Amino acid sequence: SVTTYSYGGKDYRVWANRKGYSCVVLPVGGRNKAFLMHRLIWEQAHGPIPPGHDVHHIDGDRANWQLDNLQLIERTAHQRMHRLARSTKNLVSREEQALAA
């Protein structure tokens, strides 16, 4: 994955936060500000993220902030999508445990 981000003629280190999202710290208005890479990249390409919307990682990899992996989606639909994915994952995990017993 990409480990630096170019901004204003300088390269800045990209790092993963506790939740696995890629982040970068950039100087803004004389102060350093942390940005989530997927949101920063989306906004550079498409403008501000509308209220009530999230930027979704199509491949599920929070560290993959390439533009072709990002999709704007309504927050409620996004939450529902991830809730369903978690419940399906948990269901499969319980079935695997039962088969292993």
Helices and strands as residue ranges (DSSP letters): E 4-7, E 10-16, E 22-28, E 31-36, H 37-46, E 53-57, G 67-69, E 70-74, H 75-100
